[in-house]
Amino acid sequence: MLNRTLALIALVLSPLALAGELTQNSELVQTCGACHGVDGNTLLPIAPNLAGQVPGYLLYELNAYKSHNRMDDFMGAFVDPLTDEDISRLVVYYTKQKFVPFIPAEQVDPVLVAHGALLYKREIKKVGLSCADCHGESAEGVENRVLLKDFPRLAGQPYDYLFSNLKQYSQRMKHFSMLGMKVAAASLSDDEIKALATYLSNLK
């Protein structure tokens, strides 16, 4: 069943565009699939799963790359040529795919998992919220949670991807434009980032 954002996207797309709904064999999907998997489930530890992701978040991110509000030379090269219709069709396609958690290559440290769980639900004083308040109790991703914003699914994402992004947010790197995340991650130590990434990557 289409949720709020998918319904809005469907209304925007023309009947012709809807008739040309993307499949795994579509050129756009094949191109994105080199990193994210043709079914939206990545085989690369540094690339996120897109399958089953919150549609509003996917739409926001793709548009942020296209407008250069979020800078990444690699992603920019792929997103710059996309039309608004291309982006909308990709969002619809990936949101409909079944999410498969990334399988860690190494044995999980239960101490890190437990520490990460505590950090995830701990209130961040400068923000007045915990990670769970925005991303969901089980990091499943949430639509329309705070100030009408959409927050991505973090559960089951690759450890390397989670660690790298949290680290960059904590360092307030310029090409990461989400101020809330920069503030939330600013006080995290490397050990805390490692614990959070371990916990989230092992959620199903």
MDTraj code that builds the backbone (N, CA, C; nanometers):
import mdtraj as md
import numpy as np

residues = "MET LEU ASN ARG THR LEU ALA LEU ILE ALA LEU VAL LEU SER PRO LEU ALA LEU ALA GLY GLU LEU THR GLN ASN SER GLU LEU VAL GLN THR CYS GLY ALA CYS HIS GLY VAL ASP GLY ASN THR LEU LEU PRO ILE ALA PRO ASN LEU ALA GLY GLN VAL PRO GLY TYR LEU LEU TYR GLU LEU ASN ALA TYR LYS SER HIS ASN ARG MET ASP ASP PHE MET GLY ALA PHE VAL ASP PRO LEU THR ASP GLU ASP ILE SER ARG LEU VAL VAL TYR TYR THR LYS GLN LYS PHE VAL PRO PHE ILE PRO ALA GLU GLN VAL ASP PRO VAL LEU VAL ALA HIS GLY ALA LEU LEU TYR LYS ARG GLU ILE LYS LYS VAL GLY LEU SER CYS ALA ASP CYS HIS GLY GLU SER ALA GLU GLY VAL GLU ASN ARG VAL LEU LEU LYS ASP PHE PRO ARG LEU ALA GLY GLN PRO TYR ASP TYR LEU PHE SER ASN LEU LYS GLN TYR SER GLN ARG MET LYS HIS PHE SER MET LEU GLY MET LYS VAL ALA ALA ALA SER LEU SER ASP ASP GLU ILE LYS ALA LEU ALA THR TYR LEU SER ASN LEU LYS".split()
xyz = np.array([
    [0.0847, -0.1199, 0.0000],
    [0.0000, 0.0000, 0.0000],
    [0.0877, 0.1241, 0.0000],
    [0.0568, 0.2183, -0.0898],
    [0.1363, 0.3395, -0.0972],
    [0.1141, 0.4246, 0.0266],
    [0.2226, 0.4725, 0.0861],
    [0.2078, 0.5613, 0.2003],
    [0.1949, 0.7056, 0.1522],
    [0.1977, 0.7981, 0.2478],
    [0.1720, 0.9389, 0.2154],
    [0.2619, 0.9914, 0.1044],
    [0.3923, 0.9714, 0.1166],
    [0.4856, 1.0293, 0.0198],
    [0.4737, 0.9633, -0.1163],
    [0.4613, 0.8301, -0.1178],
    [0.4472, 0.7605, -0.2450],
    [0.3198, 0.8043, -0.3167],
    [0.2149, 0.8270, -0.2422],
    [0.0907, 0.8727, -0.3037],
    [0.1078, 1.0088, -0.3690],
    [0.1815, 1.0982, -0.3004],
    [0.2074, 1.2306, -0.3568],
    [0.2918, 1.2209, -0.4831],
    [0.3930, 1.1343, -0.4794],
    [0.4784, 1.1165, -0.5974],
    [0.3964, 1.0633, -0.7140],
    [0.3081, 0.9685, -0.6849],
    [0.2256, 0.9100, -0.7898],
    [0.1354, 1.0138, -0.8540],
    [0.0864, 1.1083, -0.7745],
    [0.0009, 1.2137, -0.8283],
    [0.0779, 1.3076, -0.9200],
    [0.2052, 1.3290, -0.8869],
    [0.2879, 1.4198, -0.9657],
    [0.3248, 1.3588, -1.1001],
    [0.3525, 1.2291, -1.1001],
    [0.3950, 1.1630, -1.2227],
    [0.2792, 1.1557, -1.3226],
    [0.3113, 1.1670, -1.4494],
    [0.2095, 1.1575, -1.5535],
    [0.1712, 1.0116, -1.5747],
    [0.0559, 0.9845, -1.6363],
    [0.0185, 0.8460, -1.6665],
    [0.1254, 0.7739, -1.7489],
    [0.1893, 0.8459, -1.8404],
    [0.2944, 0.7852, -1.9218],
    [0.4120, 0.7433, -1.8361],
    [0.4489, 0.8288, -1.7405],
    [0.5613, 0.7955, -1.6529],
    [0.5285, 0.6749, -1.5681],
    [0.4049, 0.6688, -1.5174],
    [0.3656, 0.5557, -1.4346],
    [0.3649, 0.4271, -1.5155],
    [0.3284, 0.4388, -1.6429],
    [0.3281, 0.3209, -1.7294],
    [0.4693, 0.2688, -1.7487],
    [0.5679, 0.3587, -1.7378],
    [0.7069, 0.3192, -1.7534],
    [0.7746, 0.2945, -1.6203],
    [0.7035, 0.2318, -1.5285],
    [0.7578, 0.2051, -1.3956],
    [0.8875, 0.1259, -1.4058],
    [0.9836, 0.1606, -1.3217],
    [1.1151, 0.0987, -1.3265],
    [1.1109, -0.0474, -1.2832],
    [1.2005, -0.1266, -1.3434],
    [1.2195, -0.2660, -1.3048],
    [1.3684, -0.2885, -1.2829],
    [1.4044, -0.4083, -1.2388],
    [1.5457, -0.4383, -1.2168],
    [1.6279, -0.4273, -1.3444],
    [1.5640, -0.4406, -1.4596],
    [1.6349, -0.4329, -1.5874],
    [1.6447, -0.2909, -1.6428],
    [1.5789, -0.1954, -1.5766],
    [1.5833, -0.0573, -1.6240],
    [1.7247, -0.0013, -1.6124],
    [1.7615, 0.0820, -1.7072],
    [1.8969, 0.1377, -1.7090],
    [1.9290, 0.2137, -1.5803],
    [1.8341, 0.2921, -1.5322],
    [1.8553, 0.3683, -1.4090],
    [1.8845, 0.2756, -1.2915],
    [1.8067, 0.1693, -1.2797],
    [1.8233, 0.0748, -1.1691],
    [1.9549, 0.0003, -1.1821],
    [1.9909, -0.0371, -1.3030],
    [2.1178, -0.1061, -1.3242],
    [2.2361, -0.0170, -1.2867],
    [2.2265, 0.1109, -1.3190],
    [2.3343, 0.2051, -1.2860],
    [2.3472, 0.2203, -1.1347],
    [2.2353, 0.2466, -1.0668],
    [2.2384, 0.2621, -0.9213],
    [2.2739, 0.1307, -0.8525],
    [2.2336, 0.0208, -0.9169],
    [2.2540, -0.1111, -0.8578],
    [2.3988, -0.1521, -0.8465],
    [2.4865, -0.0857, -0.9204],
    [2.6291, -0.1196, -0.9110],
    [2.6796, -0.1023, -0.7685],
    [2.6225, -0.0081, -0.6966],
    [2.6622, 0.0136, -0.5564],
    [2.5525, -0.0286, -0.4581],
    [2.4275, 0.0011, -0.4925],
    [2.3179, -0.0182, -0.3986],
    [2.2411, -0.1479, -0.4194],
    [2.2798, -0.2253, -0.5213],
    [2.2079, -0.3483, -0.5522],
    [2.0856, -0.3197, -0.6370],
    [2.0595, -0.4051, -0.7368],
    [1.9450, -0.3800, -0.8245],
    [1.8128, -0.3941, -0.7495],
    [1.8148, -0.4678, -0.6385],
    [1.6945, -0.4776, -0.5564],
    [1.7020, -0.3826, -0.4371],
    [1.8009, -0.2932, -0.4388],
    [1.8157, -0.1951, -0.3323],
    [1.8894, -0.2448, -0.2102],
    [1.9408, -0.3685, -0.2166],
    [2.0161, -0.4251, -0.1042],
    [2.1624, -0.4382, -0.1442],
    [2.2446, -0.3557, -0.0820],
    [2.3839, -0.3427, -0.1232],
    [2.4677, -0.4637, -0.0860],
    [2.5721, -0.4850, -0.1657],
    [2.6744, -0.5844, -0.1333],
    [2.8037, -0.5163, -0.0909],
    [2.8023, -0.3820, -0.0895],
    [2.9211, -0.3044, -0.0543],
    [2.9059, -0.2484, 0.0869],
    [3.0041, -0.2692, 0.1735],
    [2.9917, -0.2242, 0.3125],
    [2.9862, -0.0730, 0.3302],
    [3.0262, 0.0041, 0.2296],
    [3.0287, 0.1494, 0.2440],
    [2.9070, 0.2156, 0.1798],
    [2.8222, 0.1365, 0.1132],
    [2.7035, 0.1914, 0.0458],
    [2.5774, 0.1501, 0.1210],
    [2.4805, 0.2398, 0.1324],
    [2.3585, 0.2069, 0.2070],
    [2.2600, 0.1225, 0.1270],
    [2.1799, 0.0445, 0.1988],
    [2.0624, -0.0179, 0.1399],
    [1.9595, 0.0897, 0.1120],
    [1.8933, 0.0795, -0.0030],
    [1.7852, 0.1717, -0.0369],
    [1.6493, 0.1033, -0.0322],
    [1.6480, -0.0278, -0.0345],
    [1.5223, -0.1026, -0.0348],
    [1.4413, -0.0728, 0.0908],
    [1.3140, -0.0429, 0.0716],
    [1.2254, -0.0195, 0.1839],
    [1.2551, 0.1056, 0.2638],
    [1.3384, 0.1925, 0.2089],
    [1.3741, 0.3154, 0.2810],
    [1.2544, 0.4110, 0.2834],
    [1.2531, 0.5003, 0.3816],
    [1.1458, 0.6003, 0.3925],
    [1.1461, 0.6863, 0.2656],
    [1.0355, 0.6899, 0.1906],
    [1.0355, 0.7572, 0.0606],
    [1.0666, 0.9060, 0.0672],
    [1.0133, 0.9749, 0.1687],
    [1.0404, 1.1171, 0.1801],
    [1.1869, 1.1467, 0.2001],
    [1.2551, 1.0581, 0.2718],
    [1.3991, 1.0749, 0.2937],
    [1.4754, 1.0525, 0.1637],
    [1.4403, 0.9472, 0.0895],
    [1.5068, 0.9223, -0.0388],
    [1.4886, 1.0405, -0.1331],
    [1.3676, 1.0920, -0.1385],
    [1.3396, 1.2061, -0.2261],
    [1.4225, 1.3268, -0.1845],
    [1.4285, 1.3517, -0.0539],
    [1.5065, 1.4647, -0.0027],
    [1.6542, 1.4495, -0.0385],
    [1.7095, 1.3309, -0.0163],
    [1.8522, 1.3096, -0.0400],
    [1.8888, 1.3229, -0.1875],
    [1.8113, 1.2623, -0.2742],
    [1.8410, 1.2709, -0.4170],
    [1.8328, 1.4155, -0.4658],
    [1.7332, 1.4884, -0.4183],
    [1.7223, 1.6294, -0.4558],
    [1.8351, 1.7126, -0.3962],
    [1.8802, 1.6751, -0.2758],
    [1.9913, 1.7473, -0.2129],
    [2.1198, 1.7285, -0.2924],
    [2.1423, 1.6068, -0.3414],
    [2.2599, 1.5834, -0.4264],
    [2.2479, 1.6615, -0.5573],
    [2.1294, 1.6620, -0.6158],
    [2.1114, 1.7289, -0.7448],
    [2.1270, 1.8796, -0.7334],
    [2.0828, 1.9364, -0.6215],
    [2.0944, 2.0808, -0.6004],
    [2.2308, 2.1200, -0.5431],
    [2.3152, 2.0189, -0.5142],
    [2.4471, 2.0381, -0.4541],
    [2.4386, 2.0939, -0.3120],
    [2.3219, 2.0762, -0.2503],
    [2.3095, 2.1102, -0.1094],
    [2.3853, 2.0085, -0.0251],
    [2.3907, 1.8864, -0.0761],
    [2.4761, 1.7835, -0.0182],
    [2.5771, 1.7451, -0.1243],
    [2.7054, 1.7602, -0.0917],
    [2.8113, 1.7440, -0.1911],
    [2.8783, 1.6079, -0.1793],
    [2.8898, 1.5418, -0.2919],
    [2.9651, 1.4172, -0.3026],
    [2.9970, 1.3985, -0.4496],
    [3.1253, 1.4001, -0.4837],
    [3.1638, 1.3939, -0.6250],
    [3.1112, 1.2681, -0.6922],
    [3.1160, 1.1561, -0.6212],
    [3.0742, 1.0285, -0.6791],
    [2.9240, 1.0271, -0.7032],
    [2.8470, 1.0604, -0.5988],
    [2.7013, 1.0620, -0.6140],
    [2.6568, 1.1724, -0.7086],
    [2.7245, 1.2862, -0.7028],
    [2.6878, 1.3975, -0.7890],
    [2.6933, 1.3624, -0.9360],
    [2.7932, 1.2824, -0.9737],
    [2.8087, 1.2439, -1.1135],
    [2.6904, 1.1615, -1.1626],
    [2.6292, 1.0843, -1.0735],
    [2.5143, 1.0029, -1.1114],
    [2.3836, 1.0804, -1.1053],
    [2.3714, 1.1691, -1.0069],
    [2.2434, 1.2359, -0.9838],
    [2.2246, 1.3589, -1.0720],
    [2.3305, 1.4286, -1.1051],
    [2.3191, 1.5525, -1.1831],
    [2.2365, 1.5372, -1.3112],
    [2.2553, 1.4279, -1.3881],
    [2.1777, 1.4165, -1.5135],
    [2.0320, 1.3769, -1.4936],
    [1.9928, 1.3385, -1.3737],
    [1.8573, 1.2892, -1.3515],
    [1.7545, 1.4010, -1.3592],
    [1.6403, 1.3694, -1.4184],
    [1.5274, 1.4621, -1.4190],
    [1.4463, 1.4417, -1.2906],
    [1.3537, 1.5343, -1.2655],
    [1.2640, 1.5174, -1.1506],
    [1.1847, 1.3878, -1.1631],
    [1.1478, 1.3547, -1.2854],
    [1.0727, 1.2310, -1.3090],
    [1.1589, 1.1092, -1.2770],
    [1.2851, 1.1121, -1.3197],
    [1.3773, 1.0021, -1.2883],
    [1.3857, 0.9803, -1.1373],
    [1.4022, 1.0897, -1.0650],
    [1.4164, 1.0814, -0.9192],
    [1.2903, 1.0239, -0.8563],
    [1.1748, 1.0712, -0.8999],
    [1.0489, 1.0215, -0.8451],
    [1.0310, 0.8724, -0.8725],
    [1.0660, 0.8304, -0.9920],
    [1.0516, 0.6888, -1.0283],
    [1.1477, 0.6020, -0.9472],
    [1.2680, 0.6505, -0.9230],
    [1.3629, 0.5761, -0.8405],
    [1.3122, 0.5619, -0.6978],
    [1.2549, 0.6700, -0.6441],
    [1.2007, 0.6645, -0.5081],
    [1.0900, 0.5597, -0.4996],
    [0.9987, 0.5615, -0.5949],
    [0.8895, 0.4637, -0.5955],
    [0.9453, 0.3225, -0.6047],
    [1.0418, 0.3020, -0.6946],
    [1.0985, 0.1682, -0.7139],
    [1.1643, 0.1155, -0.5873],
    [1.2547, 0.1932, -0.5281],
    [1.3296, 0.1434, -0.4136],
    [1.2428, 0.1282, -0.2889],
    [1.1439, 0.2142, -0.2739],
    [1.0571, 0.2033, -0.1573],
    [0.9767, 0.0734, -0.1601],
    [0.9489, 0.0241, -0.2794],
    [0.8701, -0.0989, -0.2928],
    [0.9534, -0.2262, -0.2753],
    [1.0857, -0.2147, -0.2767],
    [1.1702, -0.3330, -0.2660],
    [1.1760, -0.3829, -0.1214],
    [1.1929, -0.5143, -0.1054],
    [1.2008, -0.5734, 0.0276],
    [1.3400, -0.5542, 0.0856],
    [1.3458, -0.4970, 0.2040],
    [1.4728, -0.4706, 0.2716],
    [1.5333, -0.5997, 0.3253],
    [1.6629, -0.6187, 0.2983],
    [1.7375, -0.7331, 0.3517],
    [1.8565, -0.6776, 0.4290],
    [1.8636, -0.7001, 0.5603],
    [1.9748, -0.6450, 0.6392],
    [2.1103, -0.6892, 0.5866],
    [2.2056, -0.5970, 0.5885],
    [2.3422, -0.6284, 0.5483],
    [2.4033, -0.7228, 0.6526],
    [2.4655, -0.8300, 0.6076],
    [2.5216, -0.9302, 0.6989],
    [2.6667, -0.8942, 0.7317],
    [2.6967, -0.8643, 0.8588],
    [2.8349, -0.8320, 0.8968],
    [2.9279, -0.9499, 0.8721],
    [3.0506, -0.9196, 0.8292],
    [3.1465, -1.0252, 0.7994],
    [3.2095, -1.0813, 0.9261],
    [3.2139, -1.0011, 1.0321],
    [3.2803, -1.0434, 1.1545],
    [3.1791, -1.0724, 1.2643],
    [3.2240, -1.1493, 1.3627],
    [3.1384, -1.1832, 1.4758],
    [3.1066, -1.0574, 1.5563],
    [2.9836, -1.0499, 1.6024],
    [2.9371, -0.9308, 1.6731],
    [2.9859, -0.9320, 1.8177],
    [3.0305, -0.8135, 1.8645],
    [3.0696, -0.7965, 2.0039],
    [2.9458, -0.7567, 2.0830],
    [2.8942, -0.8442, 2.1706],
    [2.7704, -0.8132, 2.2437],
    [2.7837, -0.6922, 2.3355],
    [2.9054, -0.6648, 2.3834],
    [2.9270, -0.5488, 2.4699],
    [2.9046, -0.4197, 2.3904],
    [2.9571, -0.4162, 2.2674],
    [2.9375, -0.2988, 2.1822],
    [2.7901, -0.2815, 2.1460],
    [2.7225, -0.3908, 2.1184],
    [2.5808, -0.3845, 2.0843],
    [2.5016, -0.3256, 2.2004],
    [2.5284, -0.3729, 2.3213],
    [2.4574, -0.3236, 2.4402],
    [2.4857, -0.1757, 2.4639],
    [2.6115, -0.1356, 2.4467],
    [2.6490, 0.0051, 2.4638],
    [2.5799, 0.0915, 2.3588],
    [2.5783, 0.0433, 2.2363],
    [2.5134, 0.1173, 2.1289],
    [2.3648, 0.1341, 2.1519],
    [2.3003, 0.0314, 2.2074],
    [2.1569, 0.0393, 2.2365],
    [2.1279, 0.1487, 2.3382],
    [2.2137, 0.1599, 2.4391],
    [2.1974, 0.2649, 2.5402],
    [2.2169, 0.4032, 2.4787],
    [2.3187, 0.4164, 2.3949],
    [2.3452, 0.5446, 2.3305],
    [2.2301, 0.5852, 2.2389],
    [2.1742, 0.4894, 2.1694],
    [2.0681, 0.5172, 2.0737],
    [1.9447, 0.5753, 2.1424],
    [1.9187, 0.5317, 2.2635],
    [1.7982, 0.5752, 2.3346],
    [1.8256, 0.6839, 2.4382],
    [1.9524, 0.7270, 2.4472],
    [1.9897, 0.8309, 2.5424],
    [1.9561, 0.9689, 2.4866],
    [1.8994, 1.0547, 2.5708],
    [1.8669, 1.1903, 2.5258],
    [1.9948, 1.2702, 2.5036],
    [2.0011, 1.3384, 2.3906],
    [2.1135, 1.4264, 2.3595],
    [2.0760, 1.5662, 2.4087],
    [2.1472, 1.6157, 2.5079],
    [2.1061, 1.7372, 2.5781],
    [2.0914, 1.8574, 2.4857],
    [2.1834, 1.8756, 2.3914],
    [2.1780, 1.9923, 2.3039],
    [2.0580, 1.9881, 2.2095],
    [2.0062, 1.8696, 2.1876],
    [1.8931, 1.8530, 2.0959],
    [1.7625, 1.8321, 2.1714],
    [1.7725, 1.7703, 2.2891],
    [1.6525, 1.7406, 2.3669],
    [1.5781, 1.6189, 2.3181],
    [1.6427, 1.5404, 2.2304],
    [1.5844, 1.4199, 2.1738],
    [1.6881, 1.3090, 2.1729],
    [1.6426, 1.1871, 2.1642],
    [1.7329, 1.0742, 2.1444],
    [1.7322, 1.0361, 1.9969],
    [1.8227, 0.9492, 1.9571],
    [1.8223, 0.8982, 1.8190],
    [1.6876, 0.8322, 1.7889],
    [1.6352, 0.7584, 1.8874],
    [1.5092, 0.6862, 1.8688],
    [1.3914, 0.7795, 1.8469],
    [1.3972, 0.8997, 1.9031],
    [1.2872, 0.9945, 1.8873],
    [1.2664, 1.0337, 1.7418],
    [1.3730, 1.0342, 1.6640],
    [1.3618, 1.0712, 1.5229],
    [1.3580, 0.9498, 1.4303],
    [1.4443, 0.8515, 1.4554],
    [1.4601, 0.7389, 1.3627],
    [1.3739, 0.6181, 1.3963],
    [1.2994, 0.6258, 1.5080],
    [1.2135, 0.5147, 1.5441],
    [1.2736, 0.4302, 1.6551],
    [1.1885, 0.3673, 1.7334],
    [1.2316, 0.2890, 1.8490],
    [1.3303, 0.1796, 1.8104],
    [1.3094, 0.1210, 1.6934],
    [1.3985, 0.0150, 1.6458],
    [1.4771, 0.0592, 1.5233],
    [1.4927, 0.1911, 1.5069],
    [1.5673, 0.2492, 1.3943],
    [1.5076, 0.2092, 1.2596],
    [1.3751, 0.1907, 1.2592],
    [1.3078, 0.1443, 1.1383],
    [1.2796, 0.2570, 1.0395],
    [1.3062, 0.3809, 1.0805],
    [1.2758, 0.4950, 0.9959],
    [1.1343, 0.5432, 1.0217],
    [1.1127, 0.6735, 1.0106],
    [0.9838, 0.7312, 1.0480],
    [0.9460, 0.8424, 0.9505],
    [0.8205, 0.8444, 0.9137],
    [0.7665, 0.9546, 0.8340],
    [0.6998, 1.0566, 0.9251],
    [0.7157, 1.1840, 0.8914],
    [0.6364, 1.2888, 0.9536],
    [0.6501, 1.2888, 1.1058],
    [0.7734, 1.2685, 1.1563],
    [0.7912, 1.2562, 1.3006],
    [0.8072, 1.3917, 1.3687],
    [0.9083, 1.4698, 1.3317],
    [0.9356, 1.5965, 1.3981],
    [0.9328, 1.7079, 1.2937],
    [0.8494, 1.8087, 1.3175],
    [0.8391, 1.9230, 1.2259],
    [0.8147, 1.8768, 1.0825],
    [0.7308, 1.7752, 1.0684],
    [0.6905, 1.7232, 0.9370],
    [0.8076, 1.6708, 0.8558],
    [0.9085, 1.6190, 0.9215],
    [1.0254, 1.5666, 0.8502],
    [1.0210, 1.4143, 0.8462],
    [1.0948, 1.3578, 0.7499],
    [1.1073, 1.2131, 0.7363],
    [1.2484, 1.1716, 0.7758],
    [1.2579, 1.0623, 0.8479],
    [1.3876, 1.0167, 0.8984],
    [1.4169, 0.8763, 0.8477],
    [1.5398, 0.8513, 0.8026],
    [1.5711, 0.7248, 0.7355],
    [1.5794, 0.6049, 0.8284],
    [1.5591, 0.4893, 0.7701],
    [1.5842, 0.3636, 0.8376],
    [1.7355, 0.3477, 0.8537],
    [1.7788, 0.3164, 0.9753],
    [1.9201, 0.2898, 1.0040],
    [1.9440, 0.1430, 1.0352],
    [1.8416, 0.0742, 1.0795],
    [1.8545, -0.0669, 1.1175],
    [1.8995, -0.1515, 0.9998],
    [2.0024, -0.2335, 1.0233],
    [2.0474, -0.3263, 0.9216],
    [2.1330, -0.2670, 0.8124],
    [2.1662, -0.1380, 0.8240],
    [2.2573, -0.0771, 0.7266],
    [2.4003, -0.1253, 0.7537],
    [2.4874, -0.1247, 0.6540],
    [2.6249, -0.1717, 0.6734],
    [2.6996, -0.0916, 0.7795],
    [2.7784, -0.1606, 0.8593],
    [2.8548, -0.0960, 0.9669],
    [2.9450, 0.0139, 0.9129],
    [3.0202, -0.0144, 0.8077],
    [3.1149, 0.0847, 0.7547],
    [3.0432, 0.2121, 0.7102],
    [2.9275, 0.1954, 0.6487],
    [2.8492, 0.3107, 0.6039],
    [2.8030, 0.3939, 0.7233],
    [2.7510, 0.3262, 0.8257],
    [2.7029, 0.3965, 0.9445],
    [2.8166, 0.4676, 1.0168],
    [2.9278, 0.3992, 1.0356],
    [3.0408, 0.4592, 1.1066],
    [3.0921, 0.5812, 1.0314],
    [3.1098, 0.5679, 0.8997],
    [3.1624, 0.6775, 0.8193],
    [3.0720, 0.7997, 0.8253],
    [2.9414, 0.7788, 0.8146],
    [2.8491, 0.8925, 0.8158],
    [2.8418, 0.9586, 0.9525],
    [2.8360, 0.8791, 1.0583],
    [2.8335, 0.9366, 1.1930],
    [2.9619, 1.0146, 1.2211],
    [3.0740, 0.9619, 1.1744],
    [3.2021, 1.0285, 1.1938],
    [3.2037, 1.1630, 1.1218],
    [3.1543, 1.1651, 0.9999],
    [3.1532, 1.2896, 0.9230],
    [3.0559, 1.3916, 0.9818],
    [2.9434, 1.3444, 1.0310],
    [2.8518, 1.4359, 1.0997],
    [2.9169, 1.4929, 1.2252],
    [2.9858, 1.4091, 1.3001],
    [3.0484, 1.4549, 1.4246],
    [3.1566, 1.5588, 1.3983],
    [3.2193, 1.5521, 1.2809],
    [3.3237, 1.6471, 1.2450],
    [3.2680, 1.7687, 1.1706],
    [3.1345, 1.7730, 1.1560],
    [3.0669, 1.8848, 1.0898],
    [3.1231, 1.9138, 0.9513],
    [3.1449, 1.8063, 0.8751],
    [3.1987, 1.8235, 0.7406],
    [3.0990, 1.9005, 0.6541],
    [3.1496, 1.9911, 0.5708],
    [3.0665, 2.0874, 0.4994],
    [2.9654, 2.0225, 0.4061],
    [3.0007, 1.9085, 0.3463],
    [2.9098, 1.8512, 0.2478],
    [2.7971, 1.7710, 0.3122],
    [2.7932, 1.7680, 0.4442],
    [2.6798, 1.7083, 0.5149],
    [2.5965, 1.8229, 0.5712],
    [2.4810, 1.8459, 0.5119],
    [2.4091, 1.9704, 0.5372],
    [2.3088, 1.9644, 0.6520],
    [2.2844, 1.8458, 0.7087],
    [2.1813, 1.8348, 0.8116],
    [2.2333, 1.8835, 0.9463],
    [2.1946, 2.0055, 0.9828],
    [2.2443, 2.0668, 1.1049],
    [2.2082, 1.9849, 1.2282],
    [2.0864, 1.9333, 1.2323],
    [2.0436, 1.8549, 1.3472],
    [2.1336, 1.7358, 1.3733],
    [2.1744, 1.6684, 1.2667],
    [2.2630, 1.5534, 1.2821],
    [2.4023, 1.5970, 1.3261],
    [2.4480, 1.7096, 1.2760],
    [2.5796, 1.7590, 1.3171],
    [2.5816, 1.7898, 1.4662],
    [2.4752, 1.8508, 1.5152],
    [2.4662, 1.8833, 1.6578],
    [2.4539, 1.7555, 1.7394],
    [2.3704, 1.6625, 1.6930],
    [2.3476, 1.5380, 1.7665],
    [2.4735, 1.4541, 1.7764],
    [2.5556, 1.4551, 1.6713],
    [2.6738, 1.3694, 1.6682],
    [2.7990, 1.4379, 1.7215],
    [2.7910, 1.5685, 1.7476],
    [2.9105, 1.6464, 1.7820],
    [2.9823, 1.5950, 1.9064],
    [2.9056, 1.5445, 2.0032],
    [2.9664, 1.5030, 2.1300],
    [3.0085, 1.3569, 2.1310],
    [2.9858, 1.2858, 2.0212],
    [3.0175, 1.1433, 2.0182],
    [3.1672, 1.1196, 2.0019],
    [3.2200, 1.0302, 2.0837],
    [3.3595, 0.9876, 2.0689],
    [3.3661, 0.8783, 1.9627],
    [3.4857, 0.8459, 1.9181],
    [3.5007, 0.7384, 1.8199],
    [3.4484, 0.6062, 1.8750],
    [3.4715, 0.5816, 2.0036],
    [3.4229, 0.4574, 2.0645],
    [3.2702, 0.4536, 2.0662],
    [3.2070, 0.5686, 2.0907],
    [3.0610, 0.5741, 2.0911],
    [3.0049, 0.5570, 1.9507],
    [3.0717, 0.6173, 1.8528],
    [3.0300, 0.5995, 1.7139],
    [3.0409, 0.4526, 1.6745],
    [3.1484, 0.3882, 1.7159],
    [3.1672, 0.2456, 1.6864],
    [3.0558, 0.1628, 1.7489],
    [3.0201, 0.1949, 1.8738],
    [2.9139, 0.1210, 1.9425],
    [2.7792, 0.1414, 1.8743],
    [2.7477, 0.2656, 1.8380],
    [2.6222, 0.2947, 1.7697],
    [2.6132, 0.2226, 1.6350],
    [2.7215, 0.2290, 1.5582],
    [2.7231, 0.1639, 1.4271],
    [2.7099, 0.0130, 1.4415],
    [2.7711, -0.0434, 1.5436],
    [2.7603, -0.1876, 1.5673],
    [2.6174, -0.2261, 1.6015],
    [2.5571, -0.1500, 1.6925],
    [2.4196, -0.1780, 1.7331],
    [2.3236, -0.1666, 1.6145],
    [2.3310, -0.0569, 1.5410],
    [2.2371, -0.0333, 1.4315],
    [2.2544, -0.1337, 1.3186],
    [2.3782, -0.1665, 1.2868],
    [2.4012, -0.2601, 1.1751],
    [2.3524, -0.3998, 1.2060],
    [2.3329, -0.4300, 1.3344],
    [2.2881, -0.5640, 1.3722],
    [2.1392, -0.5708, 1.4049],
    [2.0683, -0.4588, 1.3888],
    [1.9236, -0.4612, 1.4019],
    [1.8613, -0.5166, 1.2741],
    [1.7541, -0.5889, 1.2884],
    [1.6879, -0.6511, 1.1718],
    [1.5610, -0.5746, 1.1348],
])
top = md.Topology()
chain = top.add_chain()
for i, resn in enumerate(residues, 1):
    res = top.add_residue(resn, chain, resSeq=i)
    for name in ("N", "CA", "C"):
        top.add_atom(name, md.element.get_by_symbol(name[0]), res)
traj = md.Trajectory(xyz[None], top)
